[in-house]
Amino acid sequence: MIDSFFPTLIYRNNLGPLANNEALYQKALEVRKTKNPTIIWDSGVYNSLCSVDIRDDPLIHDLITMCKLCIHEYMTEIKGLNYKDIQCRDCWFNVYEKGDYQEIHSHAESHISAVYYVRVPPKSGDIIFTNPTHLTTAMPIDDNGSIKYTPGNSDILIFKSNLAHRVARSQSDDLRVSIALNFLLIK
């Protein structure tokens, strides 16, 4: 008999008109133009993580509030731990040009992570989650241990921060913009 003891649960929703995607898109381009990024990835994809704290921007503040509501729904559904507060640890813009991708990584210093998709042109890169049971030397990472998700505009994904993921190479001539957010659950 085979039992599934460790399912990987990911919250998925579309926030639709609740978020002002055009204003978020313009803000991402403005930040990208005015703030020099600290390149921390081999892929060279632009993100604003180490160059500017965007949490206090009113547009981002509204998105964080929506994310907290979604995280509460996620934690209720998975019967997660009890907590008193949800705090946004950090968040940043990701701007992908043609050829950009994101290496496999996780967000180990947080509890819950989210990705909000501002603008996703066709063929601009799926997010790929790796099955945690494949992250061993005995079972190297391959596409059989992965789940691909093709996001759309206004989609939000919420998952445990230790879940390894990456973004496939963009084949689009148009920019793909997302916002990554990390949260702490305060007991």
Contact map, one row per residue, 1 for C-alpha under 8 A:
1110000000000000000000000000000000000000000000000000000000000000000000000000000000000000000000000000000000000000000000000000000000000000000000000000000000000000000000000000000000000000000
1111000000000000000000000000000000000000000000000000000000000000000000000000000000000000000000000000000000000000000000000000000000000000000000000000000000000000000000000000000000000000000
1111100000000000000000000000000000000000000000000000000000000000000000000000000000000000000000000000000000000000000000000000000000000000000000000000000000000000000000000000000000000000000
0111111000000000000000000000000000000000000000000000000000000000000000000000000000000000000000000000000000000000000000000000000000000000000000000000000000000000000000000000000000000000000
0011111000000000000000000000000000000000000000000000000000000000000000000000000000000000000000000000000000000000000000000000000000000000000000000000000000000000000000000000000000000000000
0001111100000000000000000000000000000000000000000000000000000000000000000000000000000000000000000000000000000000000000000000000000000000000000000000000000000000000000000000000000000000000
0001111110000000000000000000000000000000000000000000000000000000000000000000000000000000000000000000000000000000000000000000000000000000000000000000000000000000000000000000000000000000000
0000011111000000000000000000000000000000000000000000000000000000000000000000000000000000000000000000000000000000000000000000000000100000000000000000000000000000000000000000000000000000000
0000001111100000000000000000000000000000000000000000000000000000000000000000010000000000000000000000000000000000000000000000000000000000000000000000000000000010000000000000000000000000000
0000000111110000000000000000000000000000000000000000000000000000000000000000000000000000000000000000000000000000000000000000000000000000000000000000000000001111000000000000000000000000000
0000000011111000000000000000000000000000000000000000000000000000000000000100000000000000000000000000000000000000000000000000000000000000000000000000000000011110000000000000000000000000000
0000000001111100000000000000000000000000000000000000000000000000000000000000000000000000000000000000000000000000000000000000000000000000000000000000000000111100000000000000000000000000000
0000000000111110000000000000000000000000000000000000000000000000000000000000000000000000000000000000000000000000000000000000000000000000000000000000000000111000000000000000000000000000000
0000000000011111000000000000000000000000000000000000000000000000000000000000000000000000000000000000000000000000000000000000000000000000000000000000000011110000000000000000000000000000000
0000000000001111111000000000000000000000000000000000000000000000000000000000000000000000000000000000000000000000000000000000000000000000000000000000000001110000000000000000000000000000000
0000000000000111111000000000000000000000000000000000000000000000000000000000000000000000000000000000000000000000000000000000000000000000000000000000000011100000000000000000000000000000000
0000000000000011111100000000000000000000000000000000000000000000000000000000000000000000000000000000000000000000000000000000000000000000000000000000000001000000000000000000000000000000000
0000000000000011111100000000000000000000000000000000000000000000000000000000000000000000000000000000000000000000000000000000000000000000000000000000000000000000000000000000000000000000000
0000000000000011111110000000000000000000000000000000000000000110000000000000000000000000000000000000000000000000000000000000000000000000000000000000000001000000000000000000000000000000000
0000000000000000111111110000000000000000000000000000000000100000000000000000000000000000000000000000000000000000000000000000000000000000000000000000000000000000000000000000000000000000000
0000000000000000001111111000000000000000000000000000000000000000000000000000000000000000000000000000000000000000000001100000000000000000000000000000000001000000000000000000000000000000000
0000000000000000000111111100000000000000000000000000000000000000000000000000000000000000000000000000000000000000000001000000000000000000000000000000000000000000000000000000000000000000000
0000000000000000000111111110000000000000000000000000000000100000000000000000000000000000000000000000000000000000000000000000000000000000000000000000000000000000000000000000000000000000000
0000000000000000000111111111000000000000000000000000000000110000000000000000000000000000000000000000000000000000000001000000000000000000000000000000000000000000000000000000000000000000000
0000000000000000000011111111100000000000000000000000000000000000000000000000000000000000000000000000000000000000000001100000000000000000000000000000000000000000000000000000000010000000000
0000000000000000000001111111110000000000000000000000000000000000000000000000000000000000000000000000000000000000000000000000000000000000000000000000000000000000000000000000000000000000000
0000000000000000000000111111111000000000000000000000000000000000000000000000000000000000000000000000000000000000000000000000000000000000000000000000000000000000000000000000000000000000000
0000000000000000000000011111111100000000000000000000000000000000000000000000000000000000000011100000000000000000000000000000000000000000000000000000000000000000000000000000000010000000000
0000000000000000000000001111111110000000000000000000000000000000000000000000000000000000000000000000000000000000000000000000000000000000000000000000000000000000000000000000000000000000000
0000000000000000000000000111111111000000000000000000000000000000000000000000000000000000000000000000000000000000000000000000000000000000000000000000000000000000000000000000000000000000000
0000000000000000000000000011111111100000000000010000000000000000000000000000000000000000000000000000000000000000000000000000000000000000000000000000000000000000000000000000000000000000000
0000000000000000000000000001111111111000000001110000000000000000000000000000000000000000000000000000000000000000000000000000000000000000000000000000000000000000000000000000000000000000000
0000000000000000000000000000111111110000000000000000000000000000000000000000000000000000000000000000000000000000000000000000000000000000000000000000000000000000000000000000000000000000000
0000000000000000000000000000011111110000000000000000000000000000000000000000000000000000000000000000000000000000000000000000000000000000000000000000000000000000000000000000000000000000000
0000000000000000000000000000001111111000000000010011000000000000000000000000000000000000000000000000000000000000000000000000000000000000000000000000000000000000000000000000000000000000000
0000000000000000000000000000000111111100000000000010000000000000000000000000000000000000000000000000000000000000000000000000000000000000000000000000000000000000000000000000000000000000000
0000000000000000000000000000000100111110000001111110000000000000000000000000000000000000000000000000000000000000000000000000000000000000000000000000000000000000000000000000000000000000000
0000000000000000000000000000000000011111000000011110000000000000000000000000000000000000000000000000000000000000000000000000000000000000000000000000000000000000000000000000000000000000000
0000000000000000000000000000000000001111110101000000000000000000000000000000000000000000000000000000000000000000000000000000000000000000000000000000000000000000000000000000000000000000000
0000000000000000000000000000000000000111110100000000000000000000000000000000000000000000000000000000000000000000000000000000000000000000000000000000000000000000000000000000000000000000000
0000000000000000000000000000000000000011111110000000000000000000000000000000000000000000000000000000011000000000000000000000000000000000000000000000000000000000000000000000000000000000000
0000000000000000000000000000000000000011111100000000000000000000000000000000000000000000000000000000001000000000000000000000000000000000000000000000000000000000000000000000000000000000000
0000000000000000000000000000000000000000111110000000000000000000000000000000000000000000000000000001111000000000000000000000000000000000000000000000000000000000000000000000000000000000000
0000000000000000000000000000000000000011111111000000000000000000000000000000000000000000000000000001000000000000000000000000000000000000000000000000000000000000000000000000000000000000000
0000000000000000000000000000000000000000101111100000000000000000000000000000000000000000000001111001110000000000000000000000000000000000000000000000000000000000000000000000000000000000000
0000000000000000000000000000000100001010000111110000000000000000000000000000000000000000000001110000000000000000000000000000000000000000000000000000000000000000000000000000000000000000000
0000000000000000000000000000000100001000000011111100000000000000000000000000000000000000000111100000000000000000000000000000000000000000000000000000000000000000000000000000000000000000000
0000000000000000000000000000001100101100000001111111100000000000000000000000000000000000000111000000000000000000000000000000000000000000000000000000000000000000000000000000000000000000000
0000000000000000000000000000000000001100000000111111100000000000000000000000000000000000011110000000000000000000000000000000000000000000000000000000000000000000000000000000000000000000000
0000000000000000000000000000000000001100000000111111100000000000000000000000000000000000000000000000000000000000000000000000000000000000000000000000000000000000000000000000000000000000000
0000000000000000000000000000000000111100000000011111100000000000000000000000000000000000000000000000000000000000000000000000000000000000000000000000000000000000000000000000000000000000000
0000000000000000000000000000000000100000000000011111110000000000000000000000000000000000000000000000000000000000000000000000000000000000000000000000000000000000000000000000000000000000000
0000000000000000000000000000000000000000000000011111111100000000000000000000000000000000011100000000000000000000000000000000000000000000000000000000000000000000000000000000000000000000000
0000000000000000000000000000000000000000000000000001111110010000000000000000000000000000001100000000000000000000000000000000000000000000000000000000000000000000000000000000000000000000000
0000000000000000000000000000000000000000000000000000111110011001000000000000000000000001011000000000000000000000000000000000000000000000000000000000000000000000000000000000000000000000000
0000000000000000000000000000000000000000000000000000111111011000000000000000000000000000000000000000000000000000000000000000000000000000000000000000000000000000000000000000000000000000000
0000000000000000000000000000000000000000000000000000011111111000000000000000000000000000000000000000000000000000000000000000000000000000000000000000000000000000000000000000000000000000000
0000000000000000000000000000000000000000000000000000000111111100000000000000000000000000000000000000000000000000000000000000000000000000000000000000000000000000000000000000000000000000000
0000000000000000000100110000000000000000000000000000000011111110000000000000000000000000000000000000000000000000000000000000000000000000000000000000000000000000000000000000000000000000000
0000000000000000000000010000000000000000000000000000011111111111000000000000000000000000000000000000000000000000000000000000000000000000000000000000000000000000000000000000000000000000000
0000000000000000000000000000000000000000000000000000001111111111100000000000000000000000000000000000000000000000000000000000000000000000000000000000000000000000000000000000000000000000000
0000000000000000001000000000000000000000000000000000000001111111110000000000000000000000000000000000000000000000000000000000000000000000000000000000000000000000000000000000000000000000000
0000000000000000001000000000000000000000000000000000000000111111111000000000000000000000000000000000000000000000000000000000000000000000000000000000000000000000000000000000000000000000000
0000000000000000000000000000000000000000000000000000001000011111111100000000000000000001000000000000000000000000000000000000000000000000000000000000000000000000000000000000000000000000000
0000000000000000000000000000000000000000000000000000000000001111111110000000000000000000000000000000000000000000000000000000000000000000000000000000000000000000000000000000000000000000000
0000000000000000000000000000000000000000000000000000000000000111111111000000000000000000000000000000000000000000000000000000000000000000000000000000000000000000000000000000000000000000000
0000000000000000000000000000000000000000000000000000000000000011111111100000000000000000000000000000000000000000010000000000000000000000000000000000000000000000000000000000000000000000000
0000000000000000000000000000000000000000000000000000000000000001111111110000000000000100000000000000000000000000000000000000000000000000000000000000000000000000000000000000000000000000000
0000000000000000000000000000000000000000000000000000000000000000111111111000000000000000000000000000000000000000000000000000000000000000000000000000000000000000000000000000000000000000000
0000000000000000000000000000000000000000000000000000000000000000011111111100000000000000000000000000000000000000000000000000000000000000000000000000000000000100000000000000000000000000000
0000000000000000000000000000000000000000000000000000000000000000001111111110000000000000000000000000000000000001000000000000000000000000000000000000000000000100000000000000000000000000000
0000000000000000000000000000000000000000000000000000000000000000000111111111000000000000000000000000000000000000000000000000000000000000000000000000000000000000000000000000000000000000000
0000000000000000000000000000000000000000000000000000000000000000000011111111100000000000000000000000000000000000000000000000000000000000000000000000000000000000000000000000000000000000000
0000000000100000000000000000000000000000000000000000000000000000000001111111110000000000000000000000000000000000000000000000000000000000000000000000000000000100000000000000000000000000000
0000000000000000000000000000000000000000000000000000000000000000000000111111111110000000000000000000000000000000000000000000000000000000000000000000000000000000000000000000000000000000000
0000000000000000000000000000000000000000000000000000000000000000000000011111111100000000000000000000000000000000000000000000000000000000000000000000000000000000000000000000000000000000000
0000000000000000000000000000000000000000000000000000000000000000000000001111111100000000000000000000000000000000000000000000000000000000000000000000000000000000000000000000000000000000000
0000000010000000000000000000000000000000000000000000000000000000000000000111111100000000000000000000000000000000000000000000000000000000000000000000000000000000000000000000000000000000000
0000000000000000000000000000000000000000000000000000000000000000000000000011111110000000000000000000000000000000000000000000000000000000000000000000000000000000000000000000000000000000000
0000000000000000000000000000000000000000000000000000000000000000000000000011111111000000000000000000000000000000000000000000000000000000000000000000000000000000000000000000000000000000000
0000000000000000000000000000000000000000000000000000000000000000000000000010001111100000000000000000000000000000000000000000000000000000000000000000000000000000000000000000000000000000000
0000000000000000000000000000000000000000000000000000000000000000000000000000000111110000000000000000000000000000000000000000000000000000000000000000000000000000000000000000000000000000001
0000000000000000000000000000000000000000000000000000000000000000000000000000000011111100000000000000000000000000000000000000000000000000000000000000000000000000000000000000000000000000111
0000000000000000000000000000000000000000000000000000000000000000000000000000000001111100000000000000000000000000000000000000000000000000000000000000000000000000000000000000000000000000111
0000000000000000000000000000000000000000000000000000000000000000000000000000000000111110000000000000000000000000000000000000000000000000000000000000000000000000000000000000000000000000111
0000000000000000000000000000000000000000000000000000000000000000000100000000000000111111000000000000000000000000000000000000000000000000000000000000000000000000000000000000000000000011110
0000000000000000000000000000000000000000000000000000000000000000000000000000000000001111100000000000000000000000000000000000000000000000000000000000000000000000000000000000000000000011110
0000000000000000000000000000000000000000000000000000001000000001000000000000000000000111111000000000000000000000000000000000000000000000000000000000000000000000000000000000000000001111000
0000000000000000000000000000000000000000000000000000000000000000000000000000000000000011111000000000000000000100000000000000000000000000000000000000000000000000000000000000000000001111000
0000000000000000000000000000000000000000000000001000101000000000000000000000000000000001111100000000000000000000000000000000000000000000000000000000000000000000000000000000000000001110000
0000000000000000000000000000000000000000000000001000111000000000000000000000000000000001111110000000000000000000000000000000000000000000000000000000000000000000000000000000000000111100000
0000000000000000000000000000000000000000000000111000110000000000000000000000000000000000011111000000000000000000000000000000000000000000000000000000000000000000000000000000000000111000000
0000000000000000000000000001000000000000000000111000000000000000000000000000000000000000001111100000000000000000000000000000000000000000000000000000000000000000000000000000000011110000000
0000000000000000000000000001000000000000000011110000000000000000000000000000000000000000000111110000000000000000000000000000000000000000000000000000000000000000000000000000000111110000000
0000000000000000000000000001000000000000000011100000000000000000000000000000000000000000000011111000000000000000000000000000000000000000000000000000000000000000000000000000001111000000000
0000000000000000000000000000000000000000000011000000000000000000000000000000000000000000000001111111100000000000000000000001000000000000000000000000000000000000000000000100001110000000000
0000000000000000000000000000000000000000000010000000000000000000000000000000000000000000000000111111000000000000000000000000000000000000000000000000000000000000000000000101111100000000000
0000000000000000000000000000000000000000000000000000000000000000000000000000000000000000000000011111000000000000000000000001000000000000000000000000000000000000000000001111111000000000000
0000000000000000000000000000000000000000000000000000000000000000000000000000000000000000000000011111100000000000000000000000000000000000000000000000000000000000000000001110000000000000000
0000000000000000000000000000000000000000001110000000000000000000000000000000000000000000000000011111110000000000000000000000000000000000000000000000000000000000000000001100000000000000000
0000000000000000000000000000000000000000001010000000000000000000000000000000000000000000000000010011111000000000000000000000100000000000000000000000000000000000000001111100000000000000000
0000000000000000000000000000000000000000101010000000000000000000000000000000000000000000000000000001111100000000000000000000000000000000000000000000000000000000000001111000000000000000000
0000000000000000000000000000000000000000111000000000000000000000000000000000000000000000000000000000111110000000000000000000000000000000000000000000000000000000000011100000000000000000000
0000000000000000000000000000000000000000000000000000000000000000000000000000000000000000000000000000011111000000000000000000000000000000000000000000000000000000000111100000000000000000000
0000000000000000000000000000000000000000000000000000000000000000000000000000000000000000000000000000001111100000000000000000000000000000000000000000000000000000000111000000000000000000000
0000000000000000000000000000000000000000000000000000000000000000000000000000000000000000000000000000000111110000000000000000000000000000000000000000000000000000111110000000000000000000000
0000000000000000000000000000000000000000000000000000000000000000000000000000000000000000000000000000000011111100100000000000000000000000000000000000000000000000111000000000000000000100000
0000000000000000000000000000000000000000000000000000000000000000000000000000000000000000000000000000000001111110000000000000000000000000000000000000000000000000110000000000000000000000000
0000000000000000000000000000000000000000000000000000000000000000000000000000000000000000000000000000000000111110000000000000000000000000000000000000000000000000100000000000000000000000000
0000000000000000000000000000000000000000000000000000000000000000000000000000000000000000100000000000000000111111100000000000000000000000000000000000000000000000110000000000000000000111000
0000000000000000000000000000000000000000000000000000000000000000000000000000000000000000000000000000000000011111100000000000000000000000000000000000000000000001110000000000000000000111100
0000000000000000000000000000000000000000000000000000000000000000000000100000000000000000000000000000000000000111110000000000000000000000000000000000000000000111100000000000000000000111100
0000000000000000000000000000000000000000000000000000000000000000000000000000000000000000000000000000000000100111111000000000000000000000000000000000000000000111100000000000000000011110000
0000000000000000000000000000000000000000000000000000000000000000001000000000000000000000000000000000000000000001111100000000000000000000000000000000000000011110000000000000000000011100000
0000000000000000000000000000000000000000000000000000000000000000000000000000000000000000000000000000000000000000111110000000000000000000000000000000000000011100000000000000000001111000000
0000000000000000000000000000000000000000000000000000000000000000000000000000000000000000000000000000000000000000011111000000000000000000000000000000000001111000000000000000000001110000000
0000000000000000000000000000000000000000000000000000000000000000000000000000000000000000000000000000000000000000001111110000000000000000000000000000001111110000000000000000000011100000000
0000000000000000000011011000000000000000000000000000000000000000000000000000000000000000000000000000000000000000000111110000000000000000000000000000000011100000000000000000000111100000000
0000000000000000000010001000000000000000000000000000000000000000000000000000000000000000000000000000000000000000000011111000000000000000000000000000000111000000000000000000001111000000000
0000000000000000000000000000000000000000000000000000000000000000000000000000000000000000000000000000000000000000000011111101000000000000000000000000001110000000000000000000001110000000000
0000000000000000000000000000000000000000000000000000000000000000000000000000000000000000000000000000000000000000000000111111000000000000000000000000000000000000000000000001011100000000000
0000000000000000000000000000000000000000000000000000000000000000000000000000000000000000000000000000000000000000000000011111000000000000000000000000000000000000000000000001000000000000000
0000000000000000000000000000000000000000000000000000000000000000000000000000000000000000000000000000000000000000000000001111110000000000000000000000000000000000000000000111000000000000000
0000000000000000000000000000000000000000000000000000000000000000000000000000000000000000000000010100000000000000000000011111110000000000000000000000000000000000000000011111011100000000000
0000000000000000000000000000000000000000000000000000000000000000000000000000000000000000000000000000100000000000000000000011111000000000000000000000010000000000000000111110000000000000000
0000000000000000000000000000000000000000000000000000000000000000000000000000000000000000000000000000000000000000000000000011111100000000000000000001111000000000000000110000000000000000000
0000000000000000000000000000000000000000000000000000000000000000000000000000000000000000000000000000000000000000000000000000111110000000000000000001111000000000000011110000000000000000000
0000000000000000000000000000000000000000000000000000000000000000000000000000000000000000000000000000000000000000000000000000011111000000000000000111100000000000000011110000000000000000000
0000000000000000000000000000000000000000000000000000000000000000000000000000000000000000000000000000000000000000000000000000001111100000000000000111000000000000001111000000000000000000000
0000000000000000000000000000000000000000000000000000000000000000000000000000000000000000000000000000000000000000000000000000000111110110000010001110000000000000001110000000000000000000000
0000000100000000000000000000000000000000000000000000000000000000000000000000000000000000000000000000000000000000000000000000000011111110000000001110000000000000000100000000000000000000000
0000000000000000000000000000000000000000000000000000000000000000000000000000000000000000000000000000000000000000000000000000000001111110000000000000000000000000001100000000000000000000000
0000000000000000000000000000000000000000000000000000000000000000000000000000000000000000000000000000000000000000000000000000000000111111000000000000000000000000000000000000000000000000000
0000000000000000000000000000000000000000000000000000000000000000000000000000000000000000000000000000000000000000000000000000000001111111001110001000000000000000000000000000000000000000000
0000000000000000000000000000000000000000000000000000000000000000000000000000000000000000000000000000000000000000000000000000000001111111101110000000000000000000000000000000000000000000000
0000000000000000000000000000000000000000000000000000000000000000000000000000000000000000000000000000000000000000000000000000000000001111111110000000000000000000000000000000000000000000000
0000000000000000000000000000000000000000000000000000000000000000000000000000000000000000000000000000000000000000000000000000000000000011111100000000000000000000000000000000000000000000000
0000000000000000000000000000000000000000000000000000000000000000000000000000000000000000000000000000000000000000000000000000000000000001111100000000000000000000000000000000000000000000000
0000000000000000000000000000000000000000000000000000000000000000000000000000000000000000000000000000000000000000000000000000000000000111111110000000000000000000000000000000000000000000000
0000000000000000000000000000000000000000000000000000000000000000000000000000000000000000000000000000000000000000000000000000000000000111111111000000000000000000000000000000000000000000000
0000000000000000000000000000000000000000000000000000000000000000000000000000000000000000000000000000000000000000000000000000000001000111001111101000000000000000000000000000000000000000000
0000000000000000000000000000000000000000000000000000000000000000000000000000000000000000000000000000000000000000000000000000000000000000000111111100000000000000000000000000000000000000000
0000000000000000000000000000000000000000000000000000000000000000000000000000000000000000000000000000000000000000000000000000000000000000000011111110000000000000000000000000000000000000000
0000000000000000000000000000000000000000000000000000000000000000000000000000000000000000000000000000000000000000000000000000000000000000000001111100000000000000000000000000000000000000000
0000000000000000000000000000000000000000000000000000000000000000000000000000000000000000000000000000000000000000000000000000000001100100000011111110000000000000000000000000000000000000000
0000000000000000000000000000000000000000000000000000000000000000000000000000000000000000000000000000000000000000000000000000000111100000000001111111000000000000000000000000000000000000000
0000000000000000000000000000000000000000000000000000000000000000000000000000000000000000000000000000000000000000000000000000000111100000000000101111100000000000000000000000000000000000000
0000000000000000000000000000000000000000000000000000000000000000000000000000000000000000000000000000000000000000000000000000011110000000000000000111110000000000000000000000000000000000000
0000000000000000000000000000000000000000000000000000000000000000000000000000000000000000000000000000000000000000000000000000011100000000000000000011111000000000000000000000000000000000000
0000000000000000000000000000000000000000000000000000000000000000000000000000000000000000000000000000000000000000000000000000111000000000000000000001111100000000000000000000000000000000000
0000000000000000000000000000000000000000000000000000000000000000000000000000000000000000000000000000000000000000000010010000011000000000000000000000111110100000000000000000000000000000000
0000000000000000000000000000000000000000000000000000000000000000000000000000000000000000000000000000000000000000000010110000000000000000000000000000011111100000000000000000000000000000000
0000000000000101000000000000000000000000000000000000000000000000000000000000000000000000000000000000000000000000000011110000000000000000000000000000001111100000000000000000000000000000000
0000000000000111101010000000000000000000000000000000000000000000000000000000000000000000000000000000000000000000000111100000000000000000000000000000000111110000000000000000000000000000000
0000000000011111000000000000000000000000000000000000000000000000000000000000000000000000000000000000000000000000000111000000000000000000000000000000001111111000000000000000000000000000000
0000000000111110000000000000000000000000000000000000000000000000000000000000000000000000000000000000000000000000011110000000000000000000000000000000000001111100000000000000000000000000000
0000000001111000000000000000000000000000000000000000000000000000000000000000000000000000000000000000000000000000011100000000000000000000000000000000000000111110000000000000000000000000000
0000000001110000000000000000000000000000000000000000000000000000000001100100000000000000000000000000000000000001111000000000000000000000000000000000000000011111000000000000000000000000000
0000000011100000000000000000000000000000000000000000000000000000000000000000000000000000000000000000000000000001110000000000000000000000000000000000000000001111101000000000000000000000000
0000000001000000000000000000000000000000000000000000000000000000000000000000000000000000000000000000000000000011100000000000000000000000000000000000000000000111111000000000000000000000000
0000000000000000000000000000000000000000000000000000000000000000000000000000000000000000000000000000000001111111100000000000000000000000000000000000000000000011111000000000000000000100000
0000000000000000000000000000000000000000000000000000000000000000000000000000000000000000000000000000000001110110000000000000000000000000000000000000000000000001111100000000000000000000000
0000000000000000000000000000000000000000000000000000000000000000000000000000000000000000000000000000000001100000000000000000000011010000000000000000000000000011111110000000000000000000000
0000000000000000000000000000000000000000000000000000000000000000000000000000000000000000000000000000000111000000000000000000000011110000000000000000000000000000011111000000000000000000000
0000000000000000000000000000000000000000000000000000000000000000000000000000000000000000000000000000001111000000000000000000001111000000000000000000000000000000001111100000000000000000000
0000000000000000000000000000000000000000000000000000000000000000000000000000000000000000000000000000111110000000000000000000001110000000000000000000000000000000000111110000000000000000000
0000000000000000000000000000000000000000000000000000000000000000000000000000000000000000000000000000111100000000000000000000111100000000000000000000000000000000000011111000000000000000000
0000000000000000000000000000000000000000000000000000000000000000000000000000000000000000000000000000110000000000000000000001111100000000000000000000000000000000000001111100000000000000000
0000000000000000000000000000000000000000000000000000000000000000000000000000000000000000000000000111110000000000000000000001100000000000000000000000000000000000000000111110000000000000000
0000000000000000000000000000000000000000000000000000000000000000000000000000000000000000000000011111100000000000000000000011100000000000000000000000000000000000000000011111000000000000000
0000000000000000000000000000000000000000000000000000000000000000000000000000000000000000000000000110000000000000000000000011100000000000000000000000000000000000000000001111100000000000000
0000000000000000000000000000000000000000000000000000000000000000000000000000000000000000000000001100000000000000000000001111000000000000000000000000000000000000000000000111111000000000000
0000000000000000000000000000000000000000000000000000000000000000000000000000000000000000000000001100000000000000000000000000000000000000000000000000000000000000000000000011111000000000000
0000000000000000000000000000000000000000000000000000000000000000000000000000000000000000000000001100000000000000000000001001000000000000000000000000000000000000000000000001111100000000000
0000000000000000000000000000000000000000000000000000000000000000000000000000000000000000000000111100000000000000000000111001000000000000000000000000000000000000000000000001111110000000000
0000000000000000000000000000000000000000000000000000000000000000000000000000000000000000000001111000000000000000000001111001000000000000000000000000000000000000000000000000011111000000000
0000000000000000000000001001000000000000000000000000000000000000000000000000000000000000000011110000000000000000000011110000000000000000000000000000000000000000000000000000001111100000000
0000000000000000000000000000000000000000000000000000000000000000000000000000000000000000000011100000000000000000001111100000000000000000000000000000000000000000000000000000000111110000000
0000000000000000000000000000000000000000000000000000000000000000000000000000000000000000001111000000000000000000001111000000000000000000000000000000000000000000000000000000000011111000000
0000000000000000000000000000000000000000000000000000000000000000000000000000000000000000001111000000000000000000111100000000000000000000000000000000000000000000000000000000000001111100000
0000000000000000000000000000000000000000000000000000000000000000000000000000000000000001111100000000000000000000111000000000000000000000000000000000000000000000000000000000000000111110000
0000000000000000000000000000000000000000000000000000000000000000000000000000000000000001111000000000000000100111110000000000000000000000000000000000000000000000100000000000000000011111000
0000000000000000000000000000000000000000000000000000000000000000000000000000000000000111110000000000000000000111100000000000000000000000000000000000000000000000000000000000000000001111100
0000000000000000000000000000000000000000000000000000000000000000000000000000000000000111100000000000000000000111000000000000000000000000000000000000000000000000000000000000000000000111110
0000000000000000000000000000000000000000000000000000000000000000000000000000000000111110000000000000000000000011000000000000000000000000000000000000000000000000000000000000000000000011111
0000000000000000000000000000000000000000000000000000000000000000000000000000000000111110000000000000000000000000000000000000000000000000000000000000000000000000000000000000000000000001111
0000000000000000000000000000000000000000000000000000000000000000000000000000000001111000000000000000000000000000000000000000000000000000000000000000000000000000000000000000000000000000111
